[in-house]
Structures are given as C-alpha cells and as structure tokens.
Amino acid sequence: MNLTDALVLAVVAALLALAVRSILRSRRAGACSGCGSASTCSAHATGSPCPAAADMLDRVEKNLGK
C-alpha cells in the first residue's frame, strides 16, 4: 500500500465516522433533529404530529397522483 492508498483509506474512514456520528446524534435528538423550528414548534413540545411534515407528504402524494 502506497501513500495515496493510505490517504484515500483515511478519508473514507473519516467520512464513515462522521456519518455514524450524525446518525447517533439524530437518534438522540429525536424526530425533529433536522428541523430548524424544533425549539419553537408546538408539535415538538407536545409530541403531536408535525404539520410541516404532514403538508410535505400531502403535496408529494398529490404530485404522484395518489
């Protein structure tokens, strides 16, 4: 294995570690981990369904003809 192979392997390992870290952090934060409005959202505070996600799914289903 030469230097280039070692560098590529190190980059891939670092990206894998970052991906696993992101998955673990999002699981700890709950369903609203990627939402920018989670701190002020009433659905997040009460555990009720997210209106933004419901709206998004309704629009997708409408566009797909369901």
Backbone as ProteinMPNN parsed JSONL, in Angstrom:
{"seq_chain_A": "MNLTDALVLAVVAALLALAVRSILRSRRAGACSGCGSASTCSAHATGSPCPAAADMLDRVEKNLGK", "coords_chain_A": {"N_chain_A": [[0.861, -1.17, 0.0], [0.657, 2.111, -0.939], [1.332, 5.639, -0.337], [-0.792, 7.157, -1.421], [-2.928, 5.332, -1.413], [-3.203, 4.978, 1.355], [-3.957, 7.547, 2.146], [-6.438, 7.839, 0.817], [-7.868, 5.79, 2.072], [-7.839, 6.766, 4.708], [-9.383, 9.105, 4.41], [-11.865, 8.011, 3.627], [-12.435, 6.512, 5.937], [-12.659, 8.595, 7.807], [-14.907, 9.969, 6.801], [-16.843, 7.962, 7.087], [-16.865, 7.733, 9.885], [-17.86, 10.28, 10.546], [-20.408, 10.089, 9.4], [-21.601, 8.038, 10.924], [-21.527, 9.282, 13.411], [-23.289, 11.424, 12.943], [-25.699, 10.039, 12.544], [-26.049, 8.855, 15.07], [-26.264, 11.147, 16.692], [-28.618, 12.288, 15.67], [-30.481, 10.357, 16.37], [-30.493, 10.563, 19.138], [-31.5, 13.125, 19.439], [-34.08, 12.957, 18.565], [-37.11, 12.959, 16.533], [-37.24, 15.497, 15.452], [-34.732, 16.415, 14.86], [-33.485, 17.442, 12.554], [-34.895, 19.675, 11.991], [-35.257, 23.132, 11.719], [-37.032, 24.615, 13.186], [-37.579, 23.311, 15.522], [-37.172, 24.07, 18.21], [-39.137, 25.96, 18.731], [-41.501, 24.814, 18.044], [-44.809, 23.715, 18.436], [-45.725, 21.146, 18.013], [-43.454, 19.632, 18.417], [-43.019, 20.101, 21.133], [-45.298, 18.993, 22.321], [-45.431, 16.455, 21.331], [-47.1, 15.791, 19.303], [-48.245, 15.102, 15.882], [-46.197, 16.398, 13.24], [-46.988, 19.351, 11.608], [-45.712, 20.487, 9.392], [-44.331, 18.366, 8.185], [-46.502, 16.736, 7.567], [-47.835, 18.336, 5.697], [-45.902, 18.411, 3.675], [-45.828, 15.695, 2.913], [-48.456, 15.4, 1.998], [-48.394, 17.078, -0.273], [-46.491, 15.731, -1.838], [-47.753, 13.256, -2.278], [-49.961, 14.178, -3.721], [-48.712, 15.182, -6.024], [-47.709, 12.829, -7.033], [-49.933, 11.6, -7.815], [-51.572, 10.167, -6.113]], "CA_chain_A": [[0.0, 0.0, 0.0], [1.466, 3.325, -1.012], [0.823, 6.81, 0.369], [-2.098, 7.533, -1.976], [-3.912, 4.389, -0.88], [-3.388, 5.268, 2.771], [-4.719, 8.792, 2.237], [-7.814, 7.554, 0.417], [-8.432, 4.988, 3.152], [-8.04, 7.656, 5.851], [-10.511, 9.984, 4.093], [-13.075, 7.191, 3.678], [-12.671, 6.199, 7.347], [-13.131, 9.817, 8.458], [-16.281, 10.206, 6.344], [-17.666, 6.948, 7.732], [-17.002, 8.122, 11.291], [-18.763, 11.432, 10.597], [-21.761, 9.625, 9.09], [-22.087, 7.322, 12.105], [-21.742, 10.305, 14.444], [-24.504, 12.151, 12.583], [-26.835, 9.152, 12.795], [-26.209, 8.719, 16.52], [-26.743, 12.422, 17.232], [-30.015, 12.489, 15.287], [-31.31, 9.442, 17.162], [-30.611, 11.124, 20.487], [-32.283, 14.362, 19.391], [-35.467, 12.646, 18.243], [-37.591, 13.108, 15.161], [-37.106, 16.879, 14.992], [-33.321, 16.794, 14.907], [-33.087, 18.198, 11.385], [-35.812, 20.786, 11.773], [-34.786, 24.395, 12.277], [-38.062, 25.19, 14.052], [-37.867, 22.368, 16.612], [-37.171, 24.712, 19.524], [-40.346, 26.767, 18.899], [-42.619, 24.08, 17.456], [-45.737, 23.143, 19.417], [-45.786, 19.703, 17.782], [-42.278, 19.063, 19.078], [-43.194, 20.199, 22.582], [-46.395, 18.145, 22.789], [-45.314, 15.108, 20.785], [-48.134, 15.582, 18.284], [-47.692, 15.036, 14.523], [-45.62, 17.624, 12.706], [-47.788, 19.867, 10.493], [-44.868, 20.742, 8.218], [-44.096, 17.076, 7.539], [-47.781, 16.291, 7.006], [-48.057, 19.138, 4.494], [-44.953, 17.967, 2.666], [-46.277, 14.397, 2.419], [-49.666, 15.631, 1.21], [-48.005, 17.63, -1.574], [-45.801, 14.679, -2.6], [-48.764, 12.302, -2.727], [-50.761, 14.852, -4.746], [-47.912, 15.249, -7.245], [-47.526, 11.486, -7.55], [-51.225, 11.137, -8.296], [-52.232, 9.25, -5.172]], "C_chain_A": [[0.907, 1.232, 0.0], [0.758, 4.479, -0.302], [-0.565, 7.222, -0.127], [-3.203, 6.625, -1.44], [-4.214, 4.679, 0.586], [-4.2, 6.548, 2.971], [-6.185, 8.582, 1.873], [-8.52, 6.761, 1.511], [-8.722, 5.85, 4.381], [-9.233, 8.584, 5.62], [-11.826, 9.212, 4.175], [-13.423, 6.846, 5.126], [-13.193, 7.421, 8.098], [-14.569, 10.128, 8.066], [-17.248, 9.201, 6.964], [-17.909, 7.301, 9.2], [-17.944, 9.309, 11.444], [-20.208, 11.022, 10.316], [-22.371, 8.903, 10.283], [-22.376, 8.306, 13.227], [-23.033, 11.075, 14.185], [-25.748, 11.308, 12.865], [-27.092, 9.029, 14.291], [-26.741, 10.005, 17.145], [-28.211, 12.656, 16.88], [-30.939, 11.551, 16.043], [-31.512, 9.967, 18.574], [-31.514, 12.343, 20.506], [-33.751, 14.114, 19.073], [-35.821, 12.97, 16.807], [-37.361, 14.504, 14.603], [-35.645, 17.33, 14.893], [-32.879, 17.633, 13.72], [-33.928, 19.425, 11.124], [-35.293, 22.046, 12.453], [-35.775, 25.04, 13.227], [-38.364, 24.326, 15.268], [-37.956, 23.05, 17.973], [-38.434, 25.531, 19.776], [-41.607, 26.06, 18.423], [-43.508, 23.467, 18.533], [-45.865, 21.637, 19.232], [-44.617, 19.01, 18.463], [-42.471, 19.043, 20.587], [-44.249, 19.233, 23.105], [-46.305, 16.714, 22.289], [-46.371, 14.789, 19.74], [-47.494, 15.54, 16.896], [-47.236, 16.407, 14.017], [-46.445, 18.128, 11.518], [-46.957, 20.127, 9.241], [-44.605, 19.446, 7.458], [-45.377, 16.555, 6.895], [-48.089, 17.043, 5.715], [-47.149, 18.68, 3.358], [-45.407, 16.634, 2.07], [-47.546, 14.522, 1.587], [-49.334, 16.145, -0.185], [-47.326, 16.584, -2.443], [-46.815, 13.687, -3.136], [-49.64, 12.906, -3.839], [-50.006, 14.875, -6.082], [-47.68, 13.872, -7.86], [-48.844, 10.882, -8.027], [-51.929, 10.17, -7.366], [-53.486, 9.852, -4.635]], "O_chain_A": [[1.802, 1.366, 0.835], [-0.313, 4.288, 0.273], [-1.42, 7.598, 0.675], [-4.277, 7.094, -1.062], [-5.371, 4.626, 1.003], [-5.039, 6.618, 3.87], [-7.074, 9.095, 2.553], [-9.672, 7.053, 1.833], [-9.755, 5.671, 5.026], [-10.013, 8.823, 6.541], [-12.799, 9.712, 4.738], [-14.595, 6.885, 5.5], [-14.081, 7.291, 8.941], [-15.37, 10.514, 8.918], [-18.366, 9.568, 7.327], [-19.029, 7.178, 9.696], [-18.747, 9.341, 12.377], [-21.132, 11.555, 10.931], [-23.534, 9.131, 10.617], [-23.381, 8.166, 13.924], [-23.788, 11.347, 15.118], [-26.743, 11.825, 13.373], [-28.241, 9.094, 14.728], [-27.586, 9.952, 18.039], [-28.969, 13.168, 17.704], [-32.078, 11.918, 16.331], [-32.595, 9.825, 19.141], [-32.221, 12.573, 21.486], [-34.583, 14.993, 19.296], [-34.95, 13.221, 15.975], [-37.294, 14.671, 13.386], [-35.374, 18.53, 14.847], [-31.981, 18.462, 13.862], [-33.705, 20.14, 10.147], [-34.932, 22.021, 13.629], [-35.402, 25.923, 13.999], [-39.33, 24.596, 15.981], [-38.754, 22.631, 18.812], [-38.776, 25.775, 20.933], [-42.68, 26.664, 18.406], [-43.021, 22.784, 19.434], [-46.092, 20.919, 20.206], [-44.773, 17.925, 19.022], [-42.121, 18.063, 21.244], [-44.113, 18.708, 24.211], [-47.029, 15.845, 22.775], [-46.518, 13.635, 19.338], [-46.328, 15.903, 16.744], [-47.831, 17.434, 14.341], [-46.59, 17.415, 10.525], [-47.47, 19.994, 8.13], [-44.652, 19.425, 6.228], [-45.339, 15.994, 5.799], [-48.554, 16.444, 4.745], [-47.585, 18.577, 2.211], [-45.375, 16.461, 0.852], [-47.698, 13.829, 0.581], [-49.923, 15.7, -1.169], [-47.553, 16.544, -3.652], [-46.759, 13.311, -4.307], [-50.01, 12.211, -4.785], [-50.588, 14.621, -7.136], [-47.478, 13.757, -9.069], [-48.866, 9.781, -8.578], [-52.804, 9.423, -7.803], [-54.176, 9.226, -3.829]]}, "name": "protein", "num_of_chains": 1, "seq": "MNLTDALVLAVVAALLALAVRSILRSRRAGACSGCGSASTCSAHATGSPCPAAADMLDRVEKNLGK"}
